[in-house]
Amino acid sequence: MTRKPDGTWDKSNLPSRHVTEGPARAPHRSYYYAMGLGSREIAQPFVGVASCWNEAAPCNTALMRQAHAVSEGVKAAGATPREFCTITVTDGIAMGHEGMRSSLVSRDVIADSVELTMRGHGYDALVGIAGCDKSLPGMMMAMLRLNVPSVFLYGGSILPGSWQGRDVTVVDVFEGVGMHSAGKMSLEDLCSLEQHACPSDGACGGQFTANTMACVSEAIGLALPLSASLPAPYLTRDAYAVASGETVVRLIAEQLRPRDIVTRKSFENAAAVVAATGGSTNGGLHLPAMAHECGIEFTLRDFAEIAQRTPHIADLKPGGRFVAKDMGEAGGMPMLLKTLLEGGFIHGDCMTVTGKTIAQNVKDVKWRDDQVVIRKVSEPLSPTGGVVGLWGSLAPDGAIVKVAGMTSHRSHRGPARCFDGEDACFAAVEAGDYKDGDVLVIRYEGARGGPGMREMLSTTAALSGQGRGDKVALITDGRFSGGTRGLCVGHIGPEAQMGGPIALIRDGDIINIDADAGILDLEVDPIELESRKRHWEPKVTNYGSGALWKYAQIVGPAHKGAVTHPGAAGETHVYADL
């Protein structure tokens, strides 16, 4: 125990002793006095309160408020909060142009910057508050890497917009662009829609990547039950922020750390939740990256195998009817976890930040017949999960496709139409320059070849908006937004820049996709492919310096999480034990 019976703290095993204890640290303590701390606050554990607040997008604008509430909880529990911010790259604004190359890179920059701040200042614990697609996994990666007592807090979803008598999200606007290009929506209506789709603070409201990873934060045990449920504008969210601050102080006293909580079983629970909610395919990228931080082998294949045996039971957009606010009102993650637990689809014995197991946390949760968002496992939307892994001659390392809400067009065999980059494909789609039956191939958009593994929502939404999303298929070594609909295959590996089969496709080659059988094949003779490979060279990108160049030199394959360092396998120490 680090907390003494009289309420004071023994810091002999806490990192902050290096900046607060003994005569040699008088200069360090002088800085804290300059910021208004007293000797009692300096003698307490230091809790880093990290938020991704900024004015880049509504996902992040409510985070500072909640960070302040976390600090109040930390203070009330007898520790000293130290607030700091890190970056966010927001996909909704980065989408469809060069900015999207920064998105996945930001996940690792967030993890790295939180690590450096914690290390540099000797903080003893971490509460991380995040609201956007890459900031959620990035913050949890930092927790698992540092292994100091930690609590994650989602900043909350946006409220649904209302337009022409129906609920709408930002994906409706992306699809509206396609409808407008096809002559199915007037410019006046498109402009009206854009003004009504996003009415408040908060992350995109469907089961896109942010809400998917928010569900993961509860399923994996790093967040308090129900903390992901309330929308960002609701001031009642702040009670969860205060409770998160109080909880992390208890975790310091008990020395219950992230790697004590997050195990192989926890990742299996998280994958099951992604599948059960029809969540983002990006879950298949972020969970392996998080597992890598704590030395757990969990690849795309592991993720896909769990998805295959998990029923899809939450009727959420984009494939379903409801948004995150509705999910919260239906009972949120506790209701979903209880349902999956009773069906035998998750492990109930996994520890959580409450100090109790998943099973103990949901023990008193009762099924509610008055809600229609979450189905019983005996009455699923689909007997298998909303995401599917694919393997074959075109994807030796695997690929992933989101099938939530798809009742047809789960297989496709057709001729390739190749594009070296998303921009050329989007221009062709916007102009209607493609044929029904085509397989649109977007390559050199992988983590290394992009660089940055861009999402393709602008292109897929345009196809849907044109009403032709079920007439073609789209495959890429890049990624797809959680808002994607249609037969869209991402994460194809090895990527084109590494000489994977996707680099060798030529226009007219026949590609076979079968989501039910888990197959992605290129129907070209292997001898012909070997001949093409001999004449192939990697693409020269425009990024010869800076962060994107650096990322391209070190990033690993997508099926292992597109990670940028050796992870726990390379550790000679863990920060928490310094």
C-alpha positions as CSV (number, residue, x, y, z in Angstrom):
1,M,0.0,0.0,0.0
2,T,1.3,3.5,-0.8
3,R,-1.3,5.3,1.3
4,K,-0.6,5.4,5.1
5,P,-3.3,4.9,7.7
6,D,-3.1,8.7,8.6
7,G,-4.0,9.6,4.9
8,T,-0.5,10.6,3.9
9,W,1.4,8.9,1.2
10,D,4.5,6.8,1.0
11,K,6.0,7.8,-2.3
12,S,9.1,5.5,-2.1
13,N,7.7,3.4,-5.0
14,L,6.0,6.1,-7.0
15,P,7.6,7.9,-10.0
16,S,6.9,11.4,-8.6
17,R,9.5,10.8,-5.8
18,H,12.1,11.7,-8.5
19,V,10.6,15.3,-8.7
20,T,9.3,15.9,-5.2
21,E,11.4,14.1,-2.5
22,G,14.6,15.2,-0.7
23,P,16.9,18.2,-0.6
24,A,18.1,17.6,-4.2
25,R,14.6,18.2,-5.5
26,A,14.2,21.7,-4.0
27,P,14.5,23.3,-7.5
28,H,11.8,21.0,-8.8
29,R,9.5,21.8,-5.9
30,S,10.0,25.6,-6.5
31,Y,8.2,25.2,-9.8
32,Y,5.2,23.6,-8.1
33,Y,5.1,26.4,-5.5
34,A,5.1,28.8,-8.5
35,M,1.9,27.2,-9.8
36,G,0.1,27.6,-6.5
37,L,0.7,24.2,-4.9
38,G,1.4,23.8,-1.2
39,S,3.6,21.3,0.6
40,R,0.7,19.0,1.1
41,E,-0.2,18.9,-2.6
42,I,3.5,18.3,-3.5
43,A,3.7,15.4,-1.1
44,Q,0.7,13.7,-2.7
45,P,0.8,11.5,-5.8
46,F,0.7,13.3,-9.1
47,V,-2.1,12.3,-11.5
48,G,-1.6,13.2,-15.1
49,V,-5.0,14.3,-16.5
50,A,-4.5,14.1,-20.2
51,S,-7.1,15.4,-22.6
52,C,-7.3,15.8,-26.4
53,W,-9.0,19.2,-26.1
54,N,-8.8,21.5,-29.1
55,E,-11.0,23.5,-31.5
56,A,-10.3,21.2,-34.5
57,A,-13.8,19.6,-34.3
58,P,-16.8,19.1,-32.0
59,C,-15.4,15.7,-30.9
60,N,-12.9,17.6,-28.7
61,T,-14.5,20.8,-27.6
62,A,-16.2,19.3,-24.5
63,L,-13.0,17.6,-23.2
64,M,-11.5,20.5,-21.2
65,R,-14.7,20.8,-19.2
66,Q,-14.5,17.1,-18.3
67,A,-10.8,17.3,-17.6
68,H,-11.5,19.9,-15.0
69,A,-14.1,17.7,-13.4
70,V,-11.6,14.8,-13.3
71,S,-9.2,17.1,-11.5
72,E,-11.9,17.8,-8.9
73,G,-12.3,14.1,-8.3
74,V,-8.5,13.6,-8.0
75,K,-8.3,16.4,-5.4
76,A,-11.3,15.1,-3.4
77,A,-9.6,11.7,-3.2
78,G,-6.4,13.1,-1.8
79,A,-4.0,13.4,-4.8
80,T,-2.8,16.2,-7.0
81,P,-4.0,16.5,-10.6
82,R,-1.7,17.8,-13.4
83,E,-3.6,18.6,-16.5
84,F,-2.1,18.6,-20.0
85,C,-3.3,18.3,-23.6
86,T,-2.2,16.3,-26.6
87,I,-3.1,16.6,-30.3
88,T,-6.0,15.2,-32.3
89,V,-6.4,14.8,-36.0
90,T,-10.2,14.7,-36.6
91,D,-11.2,12.4,-39.4
92,G,-14.3,14.2,-40.4
93,I,-12.3,17.3,-41.3
94,A,-9.2,15.4,-42.5
95,M,-11.3,13.2,-44.8
96,G,-11.0,13.2,-48.6
97,H,-7.8,15.2,-48.9
98,E,-4.1,15.1,-47.9
99,G,-5.0,15.7,-44.3
100,M,-6.2,12.1,-43.9
101,R,-2.6,11.0,-44.1
102,S,-2.1,12.5,-40.7
103,S,-4.9,10.6,-39.0
104,L,-3.5,7.2,-38.2
105,V,-0.1,8.7,-37.6
106,S,-1.7,10.9,-34.9
107,R,-2.7,7.7,-32.9
108,D,1.0,7.0,-32.3
109,V,1.9,10.6,-31.7
110,I,-0.8,10.8,-29.1
111,A,0.5,7.7,-27.3
112,D,4.1,9.0,-27.6
113,S,3.3,12.5,-26.4
114,V,1.4,11.3,-23.3
115,E,4.2,8.9,-22.5
116,L,6.8,11.7,-22.8
117,T,4.8,14.1,-20.6
118,M,4.3,11.4,-18.0
119,R,7.9,10.3,-18.1
120,G,9.3,13.9,-18.2
121,H,7.4,15.0,-15.1
122,G,7.3,11.8,-13.0
123,Y,3.5,11.5,-12.8
124,D,2.2,8.5,-10.8
125,A,-1.1,7.8,-12.5
126,L,-3.1,8.8,-15.6
127,V,-6.7,9.7,-16.5
128,G,-7.0,10.0,-20.2
129,I,-10.0,11.8,-21.8
130,A,-10.4,11.4,-25.6
131,G,-13.2,12.0,-28.1
132,C,-12.1,11.2,-31.6
133,D,-11.2,8.1,-33.7
134,K,-7.5,7.9,-33.1
135,S,-7.3,9.6,-29.8
136,L,-9.2,6.9,-28.0
137,P,-6.9,4.0,-28.9
138,G,-3.9,6.3,-28.7
139,M,-4.7,7.2,-25.1
140,M,-5.3,3.6,-24.1
141,M,-2.0,2.6,-25.8
142,A,-0.2,5.1,-23.6
143,M,-1.9,3.6,-20.5
144,L,-0.9,0.1,-21.4
145,R,2.7,1.2,-22.3
146,L,3.3,3.2,-19.1
147,N,1.4,0.7,-16.8
148,V,0.7,3.4,-14.1
149,P,-2.7,3.2,-12.5
150,S,-5.0,4.5,-15.2
151,V,-8.7,5.3,-16.0
152,F,-10.0,6.1,-19.5
153,L,-12.9,8.5,-20.1
154,Y,-14.7,9.0,-23.4
155,G,-15.7,12.6,-24.0
156,G,-19.1,11.5,-25.3
157,S,-21.0,11.4,-28.6
158,I,-22.7,14.2,-30.5
159,L,-26.4,14.6,-30.4
160,P,-28.2,13.4,-33.6
161,G,-29.1,16.0,-36.1
162,S,-32.6,16.4,-37.3
163,W,-33.3,17.2,-41.0
164,Q,-36.6,16.8,-42.8
165,G,-38.1,14.9,-40.0
166,R,-35.4,12.3,-39.5
167,D,-32.2,11.8,-37.5
168,V,-29.0,12.4,-39.4
169,T,-25.3,12.2,-38.8
170,V,-22.2,13.5,-40.6
171,V,-22.3,10.3,-42.8
172,D,-25.6,11.6,-44.3
173,V,-23.7,14.7,-45.4
174,F,-20.9,12.6,-47.0
175,E,-23.5,10.5,-48.8
176,G,-25.3,13.7,-49.7
177,V,-22.2,14.8,-51.7
178,G,-22.6,11.6,-53.8
179,M,-26.4,12.2,-54.2
180,H,-25.7,15.7,-55.4
181,S,-23.1,14.5,-57.9
182,A,-25.7,12.0,-59.2
183,G,-28.4,14.7,-59.5
184,K,-30.4,13.2,-56.6
185,M,-30.0,16.1,-54.2
186,S,-30.1,19.8,-54.9
187,L,-27.3,22.1,-53.8
188,E,-29.8,23.9,-51.6
189,D,-30.7,20.7,-49.8
190,L,-27.1,19.7,-49.4
191,C,-26.3,23.0,-47.8
192,S,-29.3,22.7,-45.5
193,L,-28.3,19.2,-44.5
194,E,-24.8,20.2,-43.6
195,Q,-26.1,22.9,-41.3
196,H,-28.3,20.5,-39.3
197,A,-26.2,17.2,-39.2
198,C,-23.9,18.1,-36.3
199,P,-25.8,20.1,-33.6
200,S,-23.5,19.9,-30.6
201,D,-20.2,19.0,-29.0
202,G,-19.3,15.3,-29.3
203,A,-17.9,12.6,-31.5
204,C,-19.8,11.3,-34.6
205,G,-23.0,9.7,-33.3
206,G,-23.2,6.4,-35.2
207,Q,-21.2,3.2,-34.4
208,F,-18.3,4.7,-36.2
209,T,-14.7,4.4,-34.9
210,A,-15.0,6.8,-31.9
211,N,-18.1,5.1,-30.4
212,T,-16.7,1.7,-31.3
213,M,-13.5,2.4,-29.3
214,A,-15.6,4.0,-26.5
215,C,-17.4,0.7,-26.2
216,V,-14.1,-1.1,-26.2
217,S,-12.9,1.1,-23.3
218,E,-15.6,-0.3,-21.0
219,A,-15.4,-3.9,-22.4
220,I,-11.6,-4.0,-21.8
221,G,-11.9,-2.8,-18.3
222,L,-10.2,0.6,-18.5
223,A,-13.3,2.8,-18.1
224,L,-16.1,3.0,-15.6
225,P,-19.4,1.2,-16.5
226,L,-21.8,3.5,-18.4
227,S,-19.1,6.2,-18.8
228,A,-19.3,5.9,-22.6
229,S,-23.1,6.4,-22.7
230,L,-24.1,10.0,-22.2
231,P,-23.6,12.5,-25.0
232,A,-20.9,15.1,-24.7
233,P,-23.2,18.1,-24.1
234,Y,-24.9,16.6,-21.1
235,L,-23.4,18.1,-18.0
236,T,-24.4,15.0,-16.1
237,R,-21.4,13.4,-17.8
238,D,-19.2,15.3,-15.4
239,A,-20.2,13.0,-12.6
240,Y,-18.4,10.2,-14.5
241,A,-15.4,12.5,-14.8
242,V,-15.3,13.2,-11.1
243,A,-15.7,9.5,-10.4
244,S,-12.9,8.7,-12.8
245,G,-10.6,11.0,-10.9
246,E,-11.6,9.4,-7.6
247,T,-11.2,5.9,-9.0
248,V,-7.6,6.5,-10.2
249,V,-6.5,7.6,-6.7
250,R,-7.9,4.3,-5.3
251,L,-6.0,2.4,-8.0
252,I,-2.8,4.2,-6.9
253,A,-3.4,3.0,-3.3
254,E,-4.1,-0.5,-4.4
255,Q,-1.4,-0.4,-7.1
256,L,-3.9,-2.0,-9.6
257,R,-2.4,-1.3,-13.0
258,P,-3.6,-1.5,-16.6
259,R,-1.7,-4.7,-17.3
260,D,-3.3,-6.3,-14.2
261,I,-6.6,-5.5,-15.8
262,V,-6.1,-6.0,-19.5
263,T,-5.4,-9.6,-20.4
264,R,-5.8,-11.8,-23.5
265,K,-9.4,-12.4,-22.4
266,S,-10.0,-8.7,-22.2
267,F,-9.0,-8.3,-25.8
268,E,-11.3,-11.1,-26.7
269,N,-14.1,-9.3,-24.9
270,A,-13.3,-6.1,-26.8
271,A,-13.3,-7.9,-30.2
272,A,-16.7,-9.4,-29.3
273,V,-18.1,-6.0,-28.5
274,V,-16.9,-4.6,-31.8
275,A,-18.6,-7.4,-33.6
276,A,-21.8,-7.3,-31.5
277,T,-22.3,-3.6,-32.1
278,G,-21.5,-3.7,-35.9
279,G,-18.5,-1.5,-35.0
280,S,-15.8,0.0,-37.1
281,T,-13.3,-2.2,-39.0
282,N,-10.7,0.1,-37.4
283,G,-11.2,-2.1,-34.3
284,G,-9.2,-4.7,-36.2
285,L,-6.3,-2.3,-36.4
286,H,-6.4,-0.7,-32.9
287,L,-6.9,-3.8,-30.7
288,P,-3.7,-5.4,-32.1
289,A,-1.8,-2.1,-31.5
290,M,-3.1,-1.9,-27.9
291,A,-2.2,-5.6,-27.3
292,H,1.3,-4.9,-28.7
293,E,1.9,-2.4,-25.9
294,C,1.5,-5.0,-23.2
295,G,3.1,-8.0,-24.9
296,I,-0.1,-9.8,-25.9
297,E,-0.2,-11.4,-29.3
298,F,-3.6,-10.4,-30.8
299,T,-3.7,-10.0,-34.6
300,L,-6.3,-9.4,-37.2
301,R,-6.9,-13.1,-37.5
302,D,-7.6,-13.4,-33.8
303,F,-10.0,-10.4,-34.1
304,A,-11.8,-12.0,-37.1
305,E,-12.2,-15.4,-35.5
306,I,-13.9,-13.8,-32.5
307,A,-16.1,-11.7,-34.8
308,Q,-17.1,-14.8,-36.7
309,R,-18.5,-16.5,-33.5
310,T,-20.2,-13.4,-32.0
311,P,-23.8,-12.4,-32.9
312,H,-24.5,-8.9,-34.1
313,I,-27.1,-7.6,-31.6
314,A,-26.9,-3.8,-31.5
315,D,-29.0,-2.0,-34.2
316,L,-26.7,0.9,-34.7
317,K,-25.9,3.2,-37.7
318,P,-24.5,3.2,-40.3
319,G,-25.9,-0.3,-41.1
320,G,-28.8,0.0,-38.5
321,R,-31.3,2.5,-37.2
322,F,-29.9,4.0,-34.0
323,V,-27.1,6.3,-32.7
324,A,-24.9,6.3,-29.6
325,K,-27.4,8.4,-27.6
326,D,-30.1,5.7,-28.2
327,M,-27.6,3.0,-27.1
328,G,-27.0,4.7,-23.9
329,E,-30.7,5.2,-23.2
330,A,-31.2,1.5,-23.8
331,G,-28.8,0.5,-21.1
332,G,-25.4,1.2,-22.7
333,M,-22.5,-1.1,-22.4
334,P,-23.6,-2.8,-19.2
335,M,-26.8,-4.0,-20.9
336,L,-24.8,-5.2,-23.9
337,L,-22.2,-6.9,-21.8
338,K,-24.7,-8.6,-19.6
339,T,-26.5,-10.0,-22.7
340,L,-23.3,-11.2,-24.2
341,L,-22.2,-12.7,-20.9
342,E,-25.4,-14.7,-20.4
343,G,-25.0,-16.0,-24.0
344,G,-21.5,-17.2,-23.3
345,F,-19.8,-14.8,-25.7
346,I,-17.5,-12.9,-23.3
347,H,-15.4,-13.7,-20.3
348,G,-17.0,-12.5,-17.1
349,D,-13.9,-13.0,-14.9
350,C,-11.9,-10.1,-16.4
351,M,-10.9,-7.4,-13.9
352,T,-11.9,-3.7,-14.4
353,V,-11.0,-0.4,-12.9
354,T,-13.9,-0.7,-10.5
355,G,-11.9,-3.4,-8.7
356,K,-14.6,-5.8,-9.7
357,T,-14.9,-8.2,-12.6
358,I,-17.1,-7.7,-15.6
359,A,-19.6,-10.2,-14.2
360,Q,-19.7,-8.4,-10.9
361,N,-20.2,-5.1,-12.5
362,V,-23.2,-6.3,-14.5
363,K,-24.6,-8.6,-11.8
364,D,-27.7,-6.4,-11.1
365,V,-28.3,-5.3,-14.7
366,K,-31.8,-6.3,-15.8
367,W,-33.0,-6.9,-19.4
368,R,-35.4,-4.2,-20.6
369,D,-38.2,-5.1,-22.9
370,D,-39.0,-1.4,-23.5
371,Q,-35.8,-0.9,-25.6
372,V,-35.2,-2.1,-29.2
373,V,-31.6,-1.0,-29.7
374,I,-30.0,-4.1,-28.2
375,R,-31.3,-7.5,-29.2
376,K,-31.2,-10.7,-27.2
377,V,-28.5,-13.1,-28.4
378,S,-31.2,-15.6,-29.3
379,E,-32.7,-13.0,-31.7
380,P,-29.7,-11.4,-33.3
381,L,-29.6,-9.1,-36.3
382,S,-27.1,-11.6,-37.7
383,P,-25.7,-14.8,-36.1
384,T,-22.1,-13.6,-36.8
385,G,-20.5,-10.3,-36.1
386,G,-20.7,-7.1,-38.1
387,V,-17.1,-7.3,-39.3
388,V,-15.5,-10.2,-41.3
389,G,-11.8,-11.1,-42.0
390,L,-10.8,-12.2,-45.5
391,W,-7.8,-14.2,-46.6
392,G,-6.7,-15.5,-50.0
393,S,-4.3,-15.0,-52.9
394,L,-4.9,-11.2,-52.9
395,A,-4.6,-10.9,-49.1
396,P,-2.0,-13.4,-47.7
397,D,-1.8,-11.3,-44.5
398,G,-5.6,-10.7,-44.4
399,A,-8.1,-8.0,-45.0
400,I,-11.3,-6.8,-43.3
401,V,-14.8,-5.9,-44.4
402,K,-17.8,-4.4,-42.5
403,V,-21.0,-6.4,-43.2
404,A,-23.3,-4.9,-40.5
405,G,-26.6,-4.2,-42.1
406,M,-25.8,-6.0,-45.3
407,T,-28.5,-8.5,-46.3
408,S,-27.2,-8.9,-49.8
409,H,-24.1,-8.1,-51.9
410,R,-21.9,-10.0,-49.5
411,S,-20.0,-11.5,-52.4
412,H,-18.8,-10.1,-55.6
413,R,-16.7,-11.3,-58.6
414,G,-15.7,-8.8,-61.2
415,P,-13.0,-7.1,-63.2
416,A,-10.5,-4.8,-61.5
417,R,-10.4,-1.1,-62.1
418,C,-7.1,0.1,-60.6
419,F,-6.3,3.5,-59.0
420,D,-2.9,4.4,-57.5
421,G,-4.4,6.5,-54.7
422,E,-7.8,7.5,-53.5
423,D,-7.9,10.9,-55.3
424,A,-8.0,9.3,-58.7
425,C,-10.8,6.9,-57.7
426,F,-12.9,9.6,-56.1
427,A,-12.7,11.7,-59.3
428,A,-13.8,8.7,-61.3
429,V,-16.7,8.0,-59.0
430,E,-17.8,11.6,-58.8
431,A,-17.8,11.6,-62.6
432,G,-19.7,8.3,-62.8
433,D,-16.7,6.9,-64.7
434,Y,-17.1,3.3,-63.7
435,K,-19.3,0.3,-64.5
436,D,-21.6,-1.9,-62.5
437,G,-19.8,-5.0,-61.6
438,D,-16.4,-3.4,-61.3
439,V,-14.1,-3.9,-58.4
440,L,-12.5,-0.6,-57.7
441,V,-8.9,-1.0,-56.4
442,I,-7.4,1.8,-54.4
443,R,-3.7,1.0,-53.7
444,Y,-0.6,2.7,-52.4
445,E,-2.7,4.0,-49.5
446,G,-1.3,1.6,-46.9
447,A,0.5,2.7,-43.7
448,R,3.8,2.9,-45.4
449,G,2.8,3.6,-49.0
450,G,0.3,6.3,-48.4
451,P,1.9,7.1,-46.1
452,G,-0.6,7.1,-43.3
453,M,-3.3,4.5,-44.4
454,R,-6.0,7.0,-45.4
455,E,-9.7,6.3,-44.8
456,M,-11.9,6.2,-47.9
457,L,-15.2,7.5,-46.6
458,S,-15.5,10.3,-49.2
459,T,-15.3,7.7,-52.0
460,T,-17.6,5.0,-50.4
461,A,-20.1,7.6,-49.3
462,A,-20.2,9.0,-52.9
463,L,-20.9,5.5,-54.2
464,S,-23.7,5.0,-51.6
465,G,-25.1,8.5,-52.4
466,Q,-25.3,7.7,-56.1
467,G,-27.3,4.5,-55.3
468,R,-24.6,2.3,-56.7
469,G,-22.9,1.0,-53.5
470,D,-24.4,-2.4,-54.1
471,K,-23.4,-2.5,-57.8
472,V,-19.6,-2.5,-57.3
473,A,-17.1,-3.5,-54.7
474,L,-14.1,-1.5,-53.5
475,I,-10.9,-2.8,-52.1
476,T,-7.8,-1.1,-50.7
477,D,-4.7,-1.4,-48.6
478,G,-5.9,1.7,-46.9
479,R,-8.7,1.9,-44.4
480,F,-12.4,2.7,-44.2
481,S,-14.3,4.9,-41.8
482,G,-16.6,3.3,-39.4
483,G,-19.3,5.1,-41.3
484,T,-18.7,3.1,-44.5
485,R,-21.5,1.0,-46.1
486,G,-21.3,-1.4,-48.9
487,L,-18.9,-4.2,-49.9
488,C,-15.7,-2.3,-49.0
489,V,-12.6,-4.3,-48.1
490,G,-9.7,-2.6,-46.3
491,H,-6.4,-3.4,-44.6
492,I,-5.3,-5.6,-47.5
493,G,-1.9,-7.0,-46.7
494,P,0.9,-7.0,-47.6
495,E,0.2,-3.5,-48.8
496,A,1.2,-2.3,-52.3
497,Q,4.3,-0.5,-51.2
498,M,5.7,-3.7,-49.8
499,G,5.1,-5.5,-53.1
500,G,1.9,-7.3,-52.0
501,P,-0.4,-8.9,-54.6
502,I,-2.5,-5.7,-54.6
503,A,0.4,-3.9,-56.3
504,L,0.4,-6.4,-59.2
505,I,-3.3,-6.2,-60.2
506,R,-4.0,-4.9,-63.7
507,D,-7.2,-3.5,-65.1
508,G,-9.5,-6.3,-66.1
509,D,-8.1,-8.9,-63.7
510,I,-10.9,-10.9,-62.0
511,I,-11.2,-10.5,-58.3
512,N,-13.4,-12.7,-56.1
513,I,-14.7,-11.4,-52.8
514,D,-16.8,-13.6,-50.5
515,A,-17.6,-12.2,-47.1
516,D,-19.5,-15.3,-46.0
517,A,-16.6,-17.7,-46.9
518,G,-13.9,-15.2,-45.8
519,I,-12.2,-15.2,-49.2
520,L,-10.4,-12.5,-51.2
521,D,-8.7,-14.0,-54.3
522,L,-7.0,-12.6,-57.4
523,E,-7.7,-14.9,-60.3
524,V,-4.4,-14.6,-62.0
525,D,-1.9,-17.4,-62.6
526,P,0.8,-17.3,-60.0
527,I,3.5,-17.5,-62.7
528,E,2.1,-14.4,-64.3
529,L,2.1,-12.6,-61.0
530,E,5.8,-13.6,-60.5
531,S,6.5,-12.1,-63.9
532,R,4.8,-8.8,-63.0
533,K,6.6,-8.7,-59.6
534,R,10.0,-8.8,-61.4
535,H,9.1,-5.5,-63.1
536,W,7.6,-3.9,-60.1
537,E,9.2,-1.1,-58.0
538,P,7.9,0.7,-54.9
539,K,6.2,4.0,-55.4
540,V,8.1,7.2,-54.7
541,T,5.9,9.3,-52.5
542,N,5.9,13.1,-52.1
543,Y,6.9,12.8,-48.4
544,G,10.7,12.9,-48.2
545,S,10.9,14.6,-44.8
546,G,8.9,15.3,-41.7
547,A,6.5,13.3,-39.6
548,L,5.0,11.3,-42.5
549,W,8.4,10.3,-43.8
550,K,9.5,9.2,-40.3
551,Y,6.3,7.2,-39.9
552,A,6.8,5.4,-43.3
553,Q,10.3,4.3,-42.2
554,I,9.1,2.5,-39.0
555,V,5.5,1.5,-39.3
556,G,4.6,-2.2,-39.4
557,P,1.9,-4.2,-41.2
558,A,-1.8,-3.5,-40.6
559,H,-2.7,-7.1,-39.5
560,K,-0.4,-6.5,-36.5
561,G,-1.8,-3.0,-35.7
562,A,0.5,-0.8,-37.8
563,V,2.7,-0.2,-34.8
564,T,5.8,1.9,-34.7
565,H,8.0,0.4,-32.0
566,P,8.9,-3.1,-30.5
567,G,6.3,-2.9,-27.8
568,A,6.5,-4.9,-24.6
569,A,8.8,-7.4,-26.3
570,G,11.5,-4.8,-26.4
571,E,11.1,-3.5,-22.9
572,T,14.0,-3.5,-20.4
573,H,11.9,-1.6,-17.9
574,V,8.3,-0.4,-17.4
575,Y,7.9,3.3,-16.5
576,A,5.6,2.6,-13.5
577,D,8.5,0.8,-11.8
578,L,11.1,3.5,-12.2
